[in-house]
Amino acid sequence: MDTAISAGAMVETVTLPSDALERTVKVNCYIPPVPAAQASVPVLFLNDGQDMEAIGLEKILHELFSG
């Protein structure tokens, strides 16, 4: 697992085996900054990040995380 900071969020990258795809897949988990008093965090699941750069996902996440 690798960890980095991007768009104001911690990004954890995990590689997992996929029996269905017969290969390993990379999963990027963007974890927004959360105040300690906040009990829950909204979750957004996206399938297949091939177009992540084209749609400006990091900018969108930064705007969502900043409120």
Sequence and secondary structure as in RCSB ss.txt:
>XXXX:A:sequence
MDTAISAGAMVETVTLPSDALERTVKVNCYIPPVPAAQASVPVLFLNDGQDMEAIGLEKILHELFSG
>XXXX:A:secstr
 EEEEETTEEEEEEEEEETTTTEEEEEEEEE    TT         S  TTTTTTTHHHHHHHHHT 
